[in-house]
Amino acid sequence: MSVHEMITEELDHLRADQTSPGMAAVARSLAKAIDDSDAPTAKAVVADKLRPIMADLRRLAPVEMKGDAVDDIAEQREKRRAAAREQAAGG
């Protein structure tokens, strides 16, 4: 997988096009430049520029709402109930 593909995948996950479209475009451009370069020094310089942009985009990403402990307990309970129903039904 290319650097550009990996950065694009992460930008999609971060929803960077909605929060910071300009920075996301720069990140993609820098990632493509890394892939297109054959010079290790040039790759290092571009990667050094890409790193803080990605760090900023990670900080700006919307916080994902994950369930709390109560939600986790409810989910586990539902899994146990489903397994018990399946077993009772002869499955």
Secondary structure as a PSIPRED ss2 file (coil, helix, strand):
# PSIPRED VFORMAT (PSIPRED V4.0)

   1 M C   1.000  0.000  0.000
   2 S C   1.000  0.000  0.000
   3 V H   0.000  1.000  0.000
   4 H H   0.000  1.000  0.000
   5 E H   0.000  1.000  0.000
   6 M H   0.000  1.000  0.000
   7 I H   0.000  1.000  0.000
   8 T H   0.000  1.000  0.000
   9 E H   0.000  1.000  0.000
  10 E H   0.000  1.000  0.000
  11 L H   0.000  1.000  0.000
  12 D H   0.000  1.000  0.000
  13 H H   0.000  1.000  0.000
  14 L H   0.000  1.000  0.000
  15 R C   1.000  0.000  0.000
  16 A H   0.000  1.000  0.000
  17 D H   0.000  1.000  0.000
  18 Q H   0.000  1.000  0.000
  19 T H   0.000  1.000  0.000
  20 S C   1.000  0.000  0.000
  21 P H   0.000  1.000  0.000
  22 G H   0.000  1.000  0.000
  23 M H   0.000  1.000  0.000
  24 A H   0.000  1.000  0.000
  25 A H   0.000  1.000  0.000
  26 V H   0.000  1.000  0.000
  27 A H   0.000  1.000  0.000
  28 R H   0.000  1.000  0.000
  29 S H   0.000  1.000  0.000
  30 L H   0.000  1.000  0.000
  31 A H   0.000  1.000  0.000
  32 K H   0.000  1.000  0.000
  33 A H   0.000  1.000  0.000
  34 I H   0.000  1.000  0.000
  35 D H   0.000  1.000  0.000
  36 D H   0.000  1.000  0.000
  37 S C   1.000  0.000  0.000
  38 D C   1.000  0.000  0.000
  39 A C   1.000  0.000  0.000
  40 P H   0.000  1.000  0.000
  41 T H   0.000  1.000  0.000
  42 A H   0.000  1.000  0.000
  43 K H   0.000  1.000  0.000
  44 A H   0.000  1.000  0.000
  45 V H   0.000  1.000  0.000
  46 V H   0.000  1.000  0.000
  47 A H   0.000  1.000  0.000
  48 D H   0.000  1.000  0.000
  49 K H   0.000  1.000  0.000
  50 L H   0.000  1.000  0.000
  51 R H   0.000  1.000  0.000
  52 P H   0.000  1.000  0.000
  53 I H   0.000  1.000  0.000
  54 M H   0.000  1.000  0.000
  55 A H   0.000  1.000  0.000
  56 D H   0.000  1.000  0.000
  57 L H   0.000  1.000  0.000
  58 R H   0.000  1.000  0.000
  59 R H   0.000  1.000  0.000
  60 L H   0.000  1.000  0.000
  61 A C   1.000  0.000  0.000
  62 P C   1.000  0.000  0.000
  63 V C   1.000  0.000  0.000
  64 E C   1.000  0.000  0.000
  65 M C   1.000  0.000  0.000
  66 K C   1.000  0.000  0.000
  67 G C   1.000  0.000  0.000
  68 D C   1.000  0.000  0.000
  69 A H   0.000  1.000  0.000
  70 V H   0.000  1.000  0.000
  71 D H   0.000  1.000  0.000
  72 D H   0.000  1.000  0.000
  73 I H   0.000  1.000  0.000
  74 A H   0.000  1.000  0.000
  75 E H   0.000  1.000  0.000
  76 Q H   0.000  1.000  0.000
  77 R H   0.000  1.000  0.000
  78 E H   0.000  1.000  0.000
  79 K H   0.000  1.000  0.000
  80 R H   0.000  1.000  0.000
  81 R H   0.000  1.000  0.000
  82 A H   0.000  1.000  0.000
  83 A H   0.000  1.000  0.000
  84 A H   0.000  1.000  0.000
  85 R H   0.000  1.000  0.000
  86 E H   0.000  1.000  0.000
  87 Q H   0.000  1.000  0.000
  88 A H   0.000  1.000  0.000
  89 A C   1.000  0.000  0.000
  90 G C   1.000  0.000  0.000
  91 G C   1.000  0.000  0.000
